[in-house]
Amino acid sequence: MEQPKGKVLGEYPLLPDVLRKHQVTTLLDDKTLDDIEKSLQTRIRIVQSDGKSFIEVITDRPLIEIEDE
């Protein structure tokens, strides 16, 4: 894996948790998170595979739940 040249990766790449096998650090393609972090020379963060969790991670704030009336 080669790091994208001239591209800003941000603070860290986000990967959805569905890429992991059985909640371990090995991904579906048999690479480990450590392999990818070393290759990209940056930390990776695993996030839950739902829109709410993704928004909370990128905004660093919990979403406000609105109750139905």
N, C-alpha and C positions, 0 to 999 in steps of 0.2 A: 504494500500500500504506500502510495506516495502522497505526501502532503501537498494540497493545492498551492501552487506557487503564486504569489502576488494576491492571494485572497485572504481577507480578514475572517478568521474563524470565530471571532467574538471571544468572550470569556472562556467558554468551553462548549464543545458540541453536545447536543442533546440527542439521546437515542431512546426510542420507546421500549418499555419493558418487555413487549412481546417478542423482541429479538433474542431474548435470553432463553436458554433451555432450562426448564424446571427451576427457575429463580436462582440460577447459579451465574458465575461470571463468564461462562462459555456461551458464545452466541450461536445462532443457528448454522452459521458457516464454519463452526468449530474454531473460530478465532476467539481469543480471550480479550477481555477489556484491557488487560495489561499490554497485549500485543498491539492493539489499536492505539492506545495512549502513547506507547513508545514510538510507533510508526509516525503518528501525527505530532509527536512531541508536545502534547497538551493533555490535560485531564478531560475525561468524558463523564457526563452525568446521565444516569438512567432516570427516566421519568415515566410515570404511569401513562397508559395509553388512552387517556381521555382528554377532551378539550380543556376541562376545568383545571386539571393538574398542570397541563402545559402552560396555560395562561398564568397560573400562580407562580410557576418557576421562572418564566421570562420577565414577569413584572415584580417578582420578589415580594408579592403581597397576596394574602388570601382573598378569594372572591367573596363578596357579600351575597349571602343567600336571601332571596326574596320569597317570602311566604305567600302562597295562594290565599285569596280571601274566600 
